[in-house]
Amino acid sequence: MKGGKRLLPNVLIIQVRTTLAPSFPLGYDARMKSKNNKKSYSPKARKNHFGFSTINAVDKAKKVRSVFDNVASQYDLMNDLMSLGIHRLWKSAFIDCLDPHPEMNLIDVGGGTGDIAFKFLESGGGHVTVCDVNNKMINIGKERAINKGILTGIDWLNGDAEKLPVPENTFDAFTTAFCIRNVTNMECALSEAHRVLRPGGHFLCLEFSEVVLPVLKKIYDTYSLNVLPWLGKIVANDEKSYRYLVESIRRFPNQNQFSSMITNAGLKKVKYLNLSGGIATIHSAWRI
Ligand SMILES: C[S@@+](CC[C@H](N)C(=O)[O-])C[C@H]1O[C@@H](n2cnc3c(N)ncnc32)[C@H](O)[C@@H]1O
């Protein structure tokens, strides 16, 4: 996890660990952990979660899409307000771990309004394909790119993380930031990451995770479960979508569980780096 520590103040990065990919019970997810999960995956027969609610897996994608349709116009403002700007530091640390260079060809899945793509290009990256299932988010990203004067080195693609519309062995790096917890079948999305990476390619995922400091956990729980939906109501007039976003964080596997899922997708050298005491975590792995 080269460089992550360099970029953030110590208080923001509390813990660095390499995981040994333990086995864990993940309920419905764990049953689909092989690389062949597409064969065994039958969404109709399965349940999934939408925040704290249990729903039919087939309904999840539509519900998630409607959340991001609703939040798209206020997404960047709300990100700054909700995280007090700290998401920018997390994303900088993420890009630092990626270590962009002019020959690097990146796919950023669930790239939304383009934060990761822009930081990648600004840090010397070669080419980025932003793939997102939601056109409203992509369109805001395109506008931002024009405003920033970024006209080359970036492609925008409408597509699902579970079925990426790109050939195998294509990219030097695969990033996904705050997206994967919204995906119906995360195993399938990880398997897709493995497929589209070329051998030697780097997988990086930035996602909310389990807070590892008890005192911080209490404050964070109170803040996220009460203040964030309230902020969503006041600023974006949409308490429901922001409640989903908070609940989906609680549902997401913890650091070790998610590391196991990455390992099960066939990626190697799986590691993670906690940011801000585990509020967010960078997961790193390689296609060998
Ligand atoms: C919380 S936003 C993160 C956006 C951006 N990566 C960032 O860090 O600011 C999650 C994004 O994931 C996208 N998304 C959700 N489910 C997806 C899926 N199955 N495939 C591709 N993108 C998806 C949403 O449309 C949304 O743009």
The ligand as an SDF file (V2000), in Angstrom:
LIG
                    3D

 27 29  0  0  0  0  0  0  0  0999 V2000
  -21.7120    6.4350   -3.9750 C   0  0  0  0  0  0  0  0  0  0  0  0
  -21.5250    6.6170   -5.7030 S   0  0  0  0  0  0  0  0  0  0  0  0
  -19.7680    6.7210   -5.8830 C   0  0  0  0  0  0  0  0  0  0  0  0
  -19.3480    7.5240   -7.0740 C   0  0  0  0  0  0  0  0  0  0  0  0
  -17.8500    7.7650   -7.1700 C   0  0  0  0  0  0  0  0  0  0  0  0
  -17.1270    6.5280   -7.3510 N   0  0  0  0  0  0  0  0  0  0  0  0
  -17.3140    8.5200   -5.9940 C   0  0  0  0  0  0  0  0  0  0  0  0
  -16.5420    7.9490   -5.2270 O   0  0  0  0  0  0  0  0  0  0  0  0
  -17.6650    9.6840   -5.8070 O   0  0  0  0  0  0  0  0  0  0  0  0
  -21.8610    5.0000   -6.2990 C   0  0  0  0  0  0  0  0  0  0  0  0
  -21.9220    4.9130   -7.7920 C   0  0  0  0  0  0  0  0  0  0  0  0
  -22.0200    3.5300   -8.1390 O   0  0  0  0  0  0  0  0  0  0  0  0
  -22.9340    3.4140   -9.2080 C   0  0  0  0  0  0  0  0  0  0  0  0
  -23.4520    2.0330   -9.2330 N   0  0  0  0  0  0  0  0  0  0  0  0
  -24.3050    1.4540   -8.3690 C   0  0  0  0  0  0  0  0  0  0  0  0
  -24.5410    0.1790   -8.7180 N   0  0  0  0  0  0  0  0  0  0  0  0
  -23.7910   -0.0470   -9.8370 C   0  0  0  0  0  0  0  0  0  0  0  0
  -23.5730   -1.1680  -10.6800 C   0  0  0  0  0  0  0  0  0  0  0  0
  -24.2040   -2.3210  -10.4510 N   0  0  0  0  0  0  0  0  0  0  0  0
  -22.7430   -1.0450  -11.7280 N   0  0  0  0  0  0  0  0  0  0  0  0
  -22.1080    0.1380  -11.9830 C   0  0  0  0  0  0  0  0  0  0  0  0
  -22.2710    1.2350  -11.2270 N   0  0  0  0  0  0  0  0  0  0  0  0
  -23.0960    1.1460  -10.1640 C   0  0  0  0  0  0  0  0  0  0  0  0
  -23.9890    4.4640   -8.9180 C   0  0  0  0  0  0  0  0  0  0  0  0
  -24.7260    4.7940  -10.0730 O   0  0  0  0  0  0  0  0  0  0  0  0
  -23.1290    5.5950   -8.4000 C   0  0  0  0  0  0  0  0  0  0  0  0
  -22.7070    6.4390   -9.4310 O   0  0  0  0  0  0  0  0  0  0  0  0
  1  2  1  0
  2  3  1  0
  2 10  1  0
  3  4  1  0
  4  5  1  0
  5  6  1  0
  5  7  1  0
  7  8  2  0
  7  9  1  0
 10 11  1  0
 11 12  1  0
 11 26  1  0
 12 13  1  0
 13 14  1  0
 13 24  1  0
 14 15  1  0
 14 23  1  0
 15 16  2  0
 16 17  1  0
 17 18  1  0
 17 23  2  0
 18 19  1  0
 18 20  2  0
 20 21  1  0
 21 22  2  0
 22 23  1  0
 24 25  1  0
 24 26  1  0
 26 27  1  0
M  CHG  2   2   1   9  -1
M  END
$$$$
